Amino acid sequence: MSRYSQSERSNLSFVTLILLGVITWTNLSLILNIIYITFAIFGCLIISRLCWRFITKQHCPKLKDIDNMSGIDFEYYVANLLREAGFHNISLTEKFDLGVDIIAEKDGVRWGIQAKRNSNIVKANAVRQVVTGLKLYNCDRSMVVTNSVYSAVAQRLAYGNNCLLIDRTKLNRIRQLTKN
């Protein structure tokens, strides 16, 4: 059985409600200050979250945004990623690049880089182009970077010519590492 009867419980509830009302009324300014501070904290959190989204969207586009870039925009994007990954002396080649879109250096190695923003599979021709252009630009190593994937023939040709292939998965890992 319960310790209190129904009428005693409602009397206790009524007294508790009256006490809370009196405490609230006497400390109204304190409660209002607490409410204002709470709203201010939540407002700051919302604003900082929106700013963070804007900043990360500007500096670190998502893969779907990369898929919609033009070829030139993708070259600039790859050049910025290389810079963030520790490459230096980065330059984009002329409009008719002879197989090498970007030249960059790291650890004493001069890289010739082909940037292929593609919606389809990247074939062996991209590897041929960059490997052929190495001597023209005095490069030591070659790399092909794409937002897509490579054909089996392209992978075999790259392996035979010591050409580094960066596909969609590796590009995403590099993006995530450099944005931190």
N, CA, C and O of each residue as an XYZ file, in Angstrom:
720
protein
N       0.824     -1.183      0.000
C       0.000      0.000      0.000
C       0.867      1.245      0.000
O       2.008      1.237      0.462
N       0.300      2.297     -0.524
C       1.054      3.533     -0.570
C       1.040      4.230      0.780
O       0.117      4.065      1.577
N       2.074      5.004      1.014
C       2.202      5.713      2.283
C       1.210      6.860      2.414
O       0.738      7.171      3.508
N       0.906      7.477      1.289
C       0.015      8.634      1.307
C      -1.264      8.294      0.570
O      -1.274      7.496     -0.367
N      -2.325      8.908      1.009
C      -3.587      8.722      0.305
C      -3.616      9.652     -0.900
O      -2.753     10.513     -1.068
N      -4.624      9.456     -1.726
C      -4.774     10.255     -2.941
C      -4.885     11.736     -2.622
O      -4.264     12.545     -3.311
N      -5.644     12.125     -1.612
C      -5.824     13.544     -1.281
C      -4.544     14.135     -0.696
O      -4.236     15.304     -0.928
N      -3.795     13.327      0.065
C      -2.540     13.836      0.613
C      -1.524     14.067     -0.513
O      -0.759     15.031     -0.478
N      -1.526     13.162     -1.525
C      -0.609     13.337     -2.664
C      -0.961     14.584     -3.463
O      -0.063     15.305     -3.898
N      -2.234     14.852     -3.664
C      -2.580     16.054     -4.418
C      -2.294     17.304     -3.602
O      -1.967     18.341     -4.178
N      -2.406     17.241     -2.292
C      -2.024     18.372     -1.452
C      -0.517     18.607     -1.537
O      -0.063     19.748     -1.620
N       0.255     17.514     -1.515
C       1.706     17.613     -1.611
C       2.113     18.194     -2.972
O       3.022     19.021     -3.053
N       1.437     17.757     -4.030
C       1.719     18.284     -5.366
C       1.386     19.768     -5.436
O       2.131     20.553     -6.022
N       0.260     20.147     -4.833
C      -0.145     21.550     -4.840
C       0.865     22.411     -4.091
O       1.220     23.493     -4.560
N       1.329     21.953     -2.942
C       2.305     22.692     -2.146
C       3.619     22.806     -2.920
O       4.241     23.869     -2.938
N       4.040     21.714     -3.557
C       5.279     21.732     -4.352
C       5.153     22.730     -5.491
O       6.082     23.489     -5.768
N       4.000     22.726     -6.149
C       3.775     23.667     -7.254
C       3.806     25.101     -6.765
O       4.375     25.962     -7.436
N       3.217     25.379     -5.627
C       3.217     26.725     -5.052
C       4.640     27.142     -4.707
O       5.032     28.276     -4.983
N       5.426     26.237     -4.102
C       6.813     26.559     -3.749
C       7.650     26.859     -5.000
O       8.440     27.803     -5.013
N       7.472     26.062     -6.030
C       8.204     26.322     -7.284
C       7.808     27.678     -7.867
O       8.659     28.420     -8.358
N       6.522     27.996     -7.812
C       6.065     29.290     -8.301
C       6.671     30.446     -7.524
O       7.081     31.447     -8.111
N       6.728     30.311     -6.213
C       7.294     31.364     -5.367
C       8.794     31.509     -5.646
O       9.303     32.623     -5.767
N       9.492     30.380     -5.745
C      10.934     30.428     -6.022
C      11.189     31.065     -7.379
O      12.094     31.886     -7.531
N      10.383     30.680     -8.368
C      10.532     31.256     -9.705
C      10.266     32.758     -9.679
O      11.011     33.534    -10.277
N       9.199     33.169     -8.983
C       8.845     34.588     -8.928
C       9.915     35.413     -8.212
O      10.236     36.520     -8.644
N      10.456     34.889     -7.139
C      11.456     35.646     -6.387
C      12.811     35.663     -7.106
O      13.595     36.594     -6.918
N      13.090     34.654     -7.917
C      14.371     34.583     -8.638
C      14.172     34.753    -10.143
O      14.926     34.199    -10.942
N      13.168     35.510    -10.514
C      12.829     35.671    -11.921
C      13.990     36.220    -12.743
O      14.249     35.747    -13.850
N      14.683     37.208    -12.210
C      15.796     37.785    -12.974
C      16.912     36.758    -13.168
O      17.539     36.726    -14.227
N      17.167     35.926    -12.172
C      18.185     34.889    -12.293
C      17.777     33.857    -13.344
O      18.601     33.444    -14.160
N      16.529     33.448    -13.327
C      16.039     32.468    -14.297
C      16.082     33.044    -15.711
O      16.464     32.358    -16.659
N      15.685     34.311    -15.842
C      15.752     34.950    -17.164
C      17.201     35.017    -17.661
O      17.461     34.792    -18.843
N      18.131     35.320    -16.776
C      19.551     35.339    -17.161
C      20.012     33.959    -17.634
O      20.736     33.841    -18.622
N      19.585     32.927    -16.921
C      19.948     31.560    -17.326
C      19.367     31.238    -18.706
O      20.042     30.636    -19.541
N      18.133     31.632    -18.939
C      17.498     31.396    -20.248
C      18.244     32.154    -21.341
O      18.506     31.595    -22.406
N      18.592     33.421    -21.096
C      19.329     34.208    -22.093
C      20.687     33.576    -22.407
O      21.091     33.490    -23.566
N      21.375     33.142    -21.368
C      22.692     32.514    -21.569
C      22.546     31.223    -22.378
O      23.356     30.948    -23.263
N      21.519     30.437    -22.074
C      21.286     29.190    -22.812
C      21.030     29.480    -24.288
O      21.604     28.823    -25.157
N      20.165     30.465    -24.580
C      19.898     30.829    -25.967
C      21.162     31.340    -26.665
O      21.395     31.034    -27.835
N      21.962     32.105    -25.959
C      23.197     32.626    -26.543
C      24.164     31.490    -26.885
O      24.791     31.498    -27.945
N      24.278     30.516    -25.983
C      25.173     29.384    -26.258
C      24.677     28.600    -27.469
O      25.464     28.275    -28.359
N      23.384     28.294    -27.512
C      22.851     27.565    -28.667
C      22.993     28.369    -29.956
O      23.284     27.803    -31.009
N      22.792     29.665    -29.881
C      22.966     30.509    -31.064
C      24.399     30.477    -31.572
O      24.632     30.369    -32.776
N      25.359     30.570    -30.655
C      26.781     30.497    -31.056
C      27.112     29.152    -31.666
O      27.848     29.081    -32.650
N      26.575     28.078    -31.092
C      26.825     26.744    -31.650
C      26.268     26.611    -33.065
O      26.921     26.047    -33.943
N      25.078     27.123    -33.279
C      24.467     27.047    -34.613
C      25.267     27.874    -35.618
O      25.520     27.416    -36.733
N      25.664     29.074    -35.236
C      26.452     29.922    -36.139
C      27.803     29.295    -36.444
O      28.244     29.316    -37.593
N      28.470     28.736    -35.437
C      29.773     28.111    -35.694
C      29.623     26.889    -36.586
O      30.480     26.637    -37.432
N      28.559     26.132    -36.415
C      28.314     24.963    -37.281
C      28.104     25.396    -38.732
O      28.646     24.781    -39.650
N      27.328     26.440    -38.936
C      27.097     26.943    -40.297
C      28.391     27.468    -40.914
O      28.655     27.229    -42.092
N      29.192     28.176    -40.135
C      30.480     28.674    -40.636
C      31.391     27.515    -40.998
O      32.050     27.553    -42.037
N      31.442     26.490    -40.168
C      32.286     25.321    -40.436
C      31.863     24.651    -41.740
O      32.714     24.275    -42.547
N      30.560     24.499    -41.952
C      30.083     23.901    -43.203
C      30.493     24.743    -44.404
O      30.915     24.205    -45.428
N      30.370     26.057    -44.283
C      30.740     26.943    -45.390
C      32.228     26.836    -45.690
O      32.623     26.741    -46.852
N      33.057     26.852    -44.646
C      34.508     26.794    -44.834
C      34.922     25.473    -45.450
O      35.703     25.460    -46.402
N      34.417     24.355    -44.930
C      34.818     23.060    -45.465
C      34.304     22.867    -46.888
O      34.964     22.215    -47.697
N      33.153     23.416    -47.202
C      32.642     23.295    -48.566
C      33.510     24.101    -49.534
O      33.719     23.679    -50.671
N      34.012     25.251    -49.096
C      34.847     26.078    -49.951
C      36.226     25.470    -50.157
O      36.746     25.480    -51.273
N      36.826     24.940    -49.093
C      38.206     24.470    -49.172
C      38.326     22.985    -49.470
O      39.371     22.535    -49.940
N      37.300     22.234    -49.212
C      37.377     20.797    -49.411
C      36.086     20.308    -50.059
O      35.189     19.819    -49.372
N      35.994     20.439    -51.364
C      34.762     20.019    -52.021
C      34.550     18.510    -51.892
O      35.505     17.747    -51.752
N      33.318     18.108    -51.940
C      32.981     16.696    -51.886
C      33.284     16.067    -53.239
O      33.471     16.766    -54.235
N      33.332     14.744    -53.262
C      33.642     14.050    -54.513
C      32.632     14.385    -55.607
O      33.003     14.502    -56.775
N      31.359     14.541    -55.241
C      30.374     14.879    -56.276
C      30.644     16.271    -56.863
O      30.365     16.514    -58.037
N      31.190     17.190    -56.038
C      31.563     18.507    -56.553
C      32.761     18.399    -57.485
O      32.837     19.100    -58.494
N      33.696     17.516    -57.142
C      34.866     17.297    -57.990
C      34.434     16.697    -59.323
O      34.978     17.043    -60.371
N      33.453     15.797    -59.278
C      32.953     15.177    -60.511
C      32.369     16.201    -61.479
O      32.331     15.961    -62.686
N      31.919     17.324    -60.966
C      31.305     18.358    -61.812
C      32.280     19.460    -62.223
O      31.890     20.386    -62.934
N      33.534     19.378    -61.793
C      34.530     20.389    -62.172
C      34.885     20.260    -63.654
O      34.714     19.206    -64.268
N      35.379     21.358    -64.199
C      35.948     21.282    -65.547
C      37.343     20.668    -65.428
O      37.869     20.524    -64.324
N      37.934     20.310    -66.552
C      39.272     19.723    -66.535
C      40.303     20.675    -65.935
O      41.155     20.252    -65.153
N      40.232     21.959    -66.296
C      41.171     22.955    -65.773
C      40.979     23.153    -64.272
O      41.953     23.228    -63.523
N      39.721     23.237    -63.833
C      39.450     23.379    -62.399
C      40.003     22.182    -61.627
O      40.535     22.338    -60.528
N      39.874     20.987    -62.207
C      40.406     19.785    -61.559
C      41.930     19.855    -61.463
O      42.505     19.438    -60.458
N      42.585     20.378    -62.497
C      44.048     20.540    -62.448
C      44.449     21.469    -61.305
O      45.381     21.168    -60.558
N      43.752     22.594    -61.166
C      44.047     23.518    -60.062
C      43.759     22.859    -58.709
O      44.506     23.048    -57.749
N      42.685     22.096    -58.643
C      42.356     21.404    -57.402
C      43.455     20.407    -57.033
O      43.876     20.354    -55.878
N      43.919     19.623    -57.997
C      44.992     18.656    -57.737
C      46.269     19.390    -57.327
O      46.972     18.942    -56.422
N      46.573     20.501    -57.976
C      47.762     21.281    -57.612
C      47.678     21.746    -56.155
O      48.672     21.694    -55.430
N      46.503     22.195    -55.726
C      46.333     22.613    -54.325
C      46.474     21.431    -53.369
O      47.064     21.565    -52.297
N      45.937     20.278    -53.753
C      46.093     19.079    -52.919
C      47.566     18.704    -52.785
O      48.029     18.345    -51.702
N      48.297     18.790    -53.893
C      49.730     18.477    -53.859
C      50.465     19.432    -52.915
O      51.330     19.013    -52.146
N      50.114     20.711    -52.982
C      50.741     21.710    -52.112
C      50.486     21.355    -50.647
O      51.395     21.409    -49.818
N      49.247     20.993    -50.340
C      48.897     20.632    -48.964
C      49.554     19.326    -48.532
O      49.732     19.086    -47.338
N      49.914     18.480    -49.497
C      50.557     17.203    -49.186
C      52.072     17.322    -49.112
O      52.762     16.315    -48.948
N      52.601     18.535    -49.231
C      54.035     18.738    -49.046
C      54.850     18.887    -50.317
O      56.077     18.967    -50.251
N      54.205     18.926    -51.465
C      54.933     19.173    -52.711
C      55.236     20.664    -52.813
O      54.526     21.487    -52.235
N      56.286     21.010    -53.543
C      56.635     22.418    -53.746
C      57.045     22.621    -55.204
O      57.096     21.662    -55.974
N      57.334     23.862    -55.581
C      57.634     24.226    -56.972
C      56.572     23.662    -57.916
O      56.885     23.057    -58.942
N      55.331     23.872    -57.549
C      54.204     23.333    -58.325
C      53.842     24.326    -59.415
O      53.645     25.514    -59.160
N      53.758     23.811    -60.635
C      53.342     24.671    -61.742
C      52.487     23.872    -62.712
O      52.708     22.682    -62.940
N      51.514     24.558    -63.268
C      50.689     23.951    -64.307
C      51.336     24.243    -65.651
O      51.877     25.327    -65.870
N      51.278     23.278    -66.537
C      51.904     23.456    -67.843
C      50.976     24.254    -68.756
O      49.851     24.594    -68.392
N      51.477     24.535    -69.929
C      50.702     25.340    -70.870
C      49.457     24.595    -71.333
O      49.240     23.439    -70.971
N      48.650     25.268    -72.132
C      47.382     24.722    -72.593
C      47.579     23.394    -73.326
O      46.841     22.439    -73.084
N      48.552     23.329    -74.203
C      48.853     22.088    -74.915
C      50.023     21.451    -74.191
O      51.182     21.683    -74.537
N      49.712     20.644    -73.180
C      50.687     20.233    -72.188
C      51.594     19.070    -72.569
O      52.490     18.740    -71.792
N      51.417     18.452    -73.686
C      52.260     17.350    -74.131
C      52.277     16.196    -73.125
O      53.299     15.528    -72.964
N      51.148     15.963    -72.448
C      51.003     14.812    -71.568
C      51.200     15.078    -70.099
O      50.822     14.242    -69.278
N      51.779     16.210    -69.727
C      52.000     16.532    -68.315
C      51.223     17.806    -67.996
O      51.470     18.860    -68.581
N      50.286     17.693    -67.062
C      49.470     18.849    -66.677
C      50.111     19.666    -65.570
O      50.023     20.894    -65.563
N      50.756     18.979    -64.634
C      51.314     19.634    -63.448
C      52.726     19.113    -63.222
O      52.996     17.921    -63.369
N      53.616     20.022    -62.865
C      54.973     19.633    -62.471
C      55.133     20.028    -61.010
O      54.813     21.150    -60.617
N      55.638     19.083    -60.207
C      55.808     19.351    -58.776
C      57.016     18.579    -58.259
O      57.427     17.572    -58.836
N      57.570     19.073    -57.166
C      58.742     18.425    -56.572
C      58.462     18.056    -55.127
O      57.762     18.761    -54.400
N      59.040     16.913    -54.732
C      58.965     16.492    -53.332
C      60.123     15.541    -53.069
O      60.358     14.606    -53.834
N      60.834     15.785    -51.994
C      61.957     14.948    -51.578
C      62.990     14.767    -52.691
O      63.537     13.677    -52.861
N      63.251     15.819    -53.436
C      64.259     15.779    -54.488
C      63.811     15.079    -55.762
O      64.618     14.883    -56.670
N      62.563     14.705    -55.846
C      62.031     14.038    -57.038
C      61.119     15.016    -57.772
O      60.243     15.639    -57.172
N      61.334     15.137    -59.058
C      60.497     16.010    -59.902
C      59.431     15.143    -60.563
O      59.740     14.214    -61.311
N      58.186     15.459    -60.278
C      57.053     14.668    -60.738
C      56.362     15.330    -61.928
O      56.147     16.542    -61.939
N      56.021     14.526    -62.916
C      55.148     14.927    -64.008
C      53.786     14.312    -63.745
O      53.668     13.093    -63.621
N      52.757     15.143    -63.658
C      51.446     14.666    -63.221
C      50.392     14.951    -64.283
O      50.288     16.062    -64.802
N      49.623     13.929    -64.588
C      48.485     14.045    -65.495
C      47.230     14.040    -64.635
O      47.030     13.113    -63.849
N      46.388     15.047    -64.764
C      45.128     15.137    -64.014
C      43.990     14.795    -64.969
O      43.788     15.475    -65.975
N      43.251     13.740    -64.646
C      42.150     13.286    -65.495
C      40.849     13.310    -64.717
O      40.546     12.384    -63.965
N      40.083     14.372    -64.902
C      38.744     14.402    -64.327
C      37.851     13.731    -65.354
O      37.665     14.232    -66.463
N      37.303     12.590    -64.966
C      36.630     11.767    -65.949
C      35.397     11.115    -65.333
O      35.402     10.755    -64.155
N      34.354     10.966    -66.123
C      33.162     10.272    -65.630
C      33.203      8.794    -65.994
O      32.414      8.002    -65.478
N      34.111      8.425    -66.875
C      34.263      7.025    -67.278
C      35.587      6.477    -66.760
O      36.355      7.178    -66.102
N      35.830      5.229    -67.066
C      37.075      4.577    -66.680
C      38.246      5.240    -67.420
O      38.124      5.580    -68.597
N      39.368      5.423    -66.737
C      40.554      6.036    -67.357
C      41.371      4.927    -67.992
O      41.721      3.941    -67.344
N      41.670      5.106    -69.269
C      42.340      4.050    -70.035
C      43.846      4.290    -70.092
O      44.358      5.268    -69.549
N      44.526      3.393    -70.748
C      45.987      3.389    -70.818
C      46.555      4.645    -71.474
O      47.710      4.996    -71.230
N      45.774      5.318    -72.292
C      46.259      6.505    -72.988
C      46.741      7.592    -72.015
O      47.712      8.294    -72.301
N      46.066      7.728    -70.872
C      46.485      8.728    -69.877
C      47.874      8.404    -69.339
O      48.685      9.307    -69.134
N      48.150      7.133    -69.112
C      49.468      6.722    -68.628
C      50.508      6.938    -69.732
O      51.603      7.430    -69.459
N      50.179      6.579    -70.960
C      51.103      6.792    -72.089
C      51.484      8.259    -72.220
O      52.653      8.592    -72.419
N      50.493      9.129    -72.108
C      50.738     10.560    -72.263
C      51.726     11.079    -71.231
O      52.679     11.774    -71.582
N      51.511     10.751    -69.969
C      52.376     11.290    -68.922
C      53.770     10.669    -68.987
O      54.762     11.362    -68.761
N      53.858      9.389    -69.289
C      55.169      8.734    -69.378
C      55.955      9.302    -70.558
O      57.169      9.485    -70.469
N      55.267      9.579    -71.657
C      55.917     10.147    -72.834
C      56.408     11.565    -72.566
O      57.458     11.959    -73.073
N      55.658     12.343    -71.772
C      56.016     13.735    -71.512
C      57.080     13.938    -70.441
O      57.532     15.065    -70.235
N      57.486     12.885    -69.760
C      58.451     13.040    -68.663
C      59.740     13.710    -69.101
O      60.170     14.683    -68.481
N      60.360     13.211    -70.150
C      61.658     13.755    -70.602
C      61.521     15.190    -71.106
O      62.426     16.004    -70.921
N      60.385     15.504    -71.746
C      60.181     16.861    -72.255
C      60.186     17.901    -71.130
O      60.577     19.048    -71.346
N      59.753     17.499    -69.934
C      59.684     18.415    -68.801
C      60.742     18.121    -67.737
O      60.662     18.639    -66.623
N      61.727     17.296    -68.075
C      62.825     16.928    -67.155
C      62.307     16.387    -65.828
O      62.780     16.785    -64.763
N      61.343     15.488    -65.893
C      60.764     14.895    -64.685
C      61.370     13.514    -64.433
O      61.802     12.823    -65.356
N      61.387     13.137    -63.154
C      61.941     11.850    -62.756
C      60.874     10.762    -62.650
O      61.121      9.606    -62.994
N      59.691     11.138    -62.173
C      58.609     10.171    -61.948
C      57.315     10.705    -62.524
O      57.158     11.902    -62.764
N      56.383      9.773    -62.742
C      55.084     10.162    -63.286
C      53.954      9.726    -62.358
O      54.072      8.777    -61.583
N      52.849     10.472    -62.478
C      51.667     10.198    -61.665
C      50.442     10.588    -62.478
O      50.454     11.592    -63.190
N      49.390      9.793    -62.371
C      48.099     10.149    -62.963
C      47.089     10.195    -61.823
O      46.968      9.248    -61.045
N      46.369     11.307    -61.736
C      45.362     11.498    -60.689
C      44.008     11.610    -61.360
O      43.836     12.378    -62.307
N      43.045     10.837    -60.866
C      41.703     10.890    -61.434
C      40.647     10.840    -60.344
O      40.915     10.426    -59.216
N      39.454     11.264    -60.693
C      38.299     11.146    -59.816
C      37.533      9.862    -60.143
O      36.456      9.619    -59.599
N      38.090      9.058    -61.021
C      37.442      7.843    -61.505
C      38.294      6.632    -61.126
O      38.963      6.634    -60.093
N      38.265      5.607    -61.964
C      39.064      4.390    -61.762
C      39.838      4.101    -63.044
O      39.572      4.694    -64.089
N      40.805      3.178    -62.952
C      41.665      2.859    -64.089
C      41.320      1.499    -64.677
O      40.891      0.587    -63.970
N      41.516      1.384    -65.980
C      41.343      0.087    -66.639
C      42.498     -0.827    -66.243
O      43.529     -0.363    -65.757
N      42.318     -2.112    -66.452
C      43.371     -3.084    -66.130
C      44.618     -2.822    -66.973
O      45.740     -2.962    -66.486
N      44.425     -2.444    -68.226
C      45.565     -2.156    -69.113
C      46.324     -0.926    -68.615
O      47.555     -0.915    -68.622
N      45.606      0.101    -68.186
C      46.254      1.305    -67.645
C      47.063      0.954    -66.398
O      48.174      1.454    -66.218
N      46.519      0.109    -65.549
C      47.233     -0.298    -64.334
C      48.497     -1.084    -64.688
O      49.548     -0.888    -64.077
N      48.388     -1.962    -65.664
C      49.553     -2.756    -66.077
C      50.625     -1.867    -66.687
O      51.810     -2.023    -66.389
N      50.219     -0.947    -67.530
C      51.160     -0.024    -68.163
C      51.831      0.870    -67.119
O      53.033      1.125    -67.197
N      51.061      1.341    -66.150
C      51.611      2.181    -65.083
C      52.627      1.389    -64.259
O      53.695      1.904    -63.929
N      52.302      0.161    -63.931
C      53.224     -0.667    -63.151
C      54.534     -0.873    -63.911
O      55.611     -0.792    -63.321
N      54.447     -1.140    -65.215
C      55.637     -1.365    -66.034
C      56.494     -0.125    -66.211
O      57.681     -0.233    -66.517
N      55.908      1.058    -66.023
C      56.639      2.314    -66.212
C      56.857      3.075    -64.902
O      57.243      4.243    -64.921
N      56.610      2.418    -63.767
C      56.808      3.027    -62.456
C      56.014      4.333    -62.310
O      56.498      5.322    -61.760
N      54.795      4.297    -62.816
C      53.901      5.458    -62.771
C      52.913      5.264    -61.624
O      52.256      4.227    -61.534
N      52.811      6.245    -60.762
C      51.898      6.180    -59.618
C      50.488      6.550    -60.069
O      50.286      7.580    -60.713
N      49.514      5.705    -59.729
C      48.121      5.972    -60.074
C      47.343      6.336    -58.808
O      47.373      5.610    -57.814
N      46.650      7.467    -58.863
C      45.777      7.901    -57.769
C      44.349      7.846    -58.314
O      43.963      8.654    -59.157
N      43.575      6.881    -57.818
C      42.196      6.749    -58.273
C      41.239      7.445    -57.303
O      41.675      8.148    -56.391
N      39.953      7.250    -57.499
C      38.922      7.917    -56.707
C      39.077      7.637    -55.207
O      38.956      8.552    -54.392
N      39.342      6.390    -54.844
C      39.471      6.017    -53.441
C      40.675      6.697    -52.803
O      40.572      7.250    -51.708
N      41.816      6.657    -53.484
C      43.029      7.283    -52.939
C      42.878      8.803    -52.898
O      43.339      9.451    -51.959
N      42.236      9.365    -53.911
C      41.998     10.811    -53.933
C      41.158     11.227    -52.729
O      41.424     12.253    -52.102
N      40.152     10.432    -52.413
C      39.303     10.736    -51.261
C      40.106     10.665    -49.964
O      39.920     11.505    -49.083
N      40.992      9.680    -49.831
C      41.843      9.586    -48.629
C      42.752     10.807    -48.517
O      42.906     11.370    -47.433
N      43.347     11.213    -49.624
C      44.240     12.384    -49.617
C      43.454     13.624    -49.237
O      43.929     14.441    -48.449
N      42.246     13.777    -49.793
C      41.381     14.920    -49.460
C      41.145     14.976    -47.961
O      41.275     16.033    -47.343
N      40.795     13.823    -47.372
C      40.473     13.796    -45.954
C      41.702     14.057    -45.095
O      41.593     14.689    -44.044
N      42.867     13.583    -45.521
C      44.095     13.818    -44.754
C      44.523     15.274    -44.802
O      44.983     15.824    -43.801
N      44.374     15.904    -45.969
C      44.842     17.277    -46.114
C      43.872     18.293    -45.561
O      44.265     19.431    -45.303
N      42.623     17.927    -45.368
C      41.676     18.916    -44.822
C      41.826     19.065    -43.313
O      41.314     20.028    -42.742
N      42.511     18.143    -42.656
C      42.714     18.235    -41.201
C      43.879     19.061    -40.831
O      44.168     19.225    -39.646
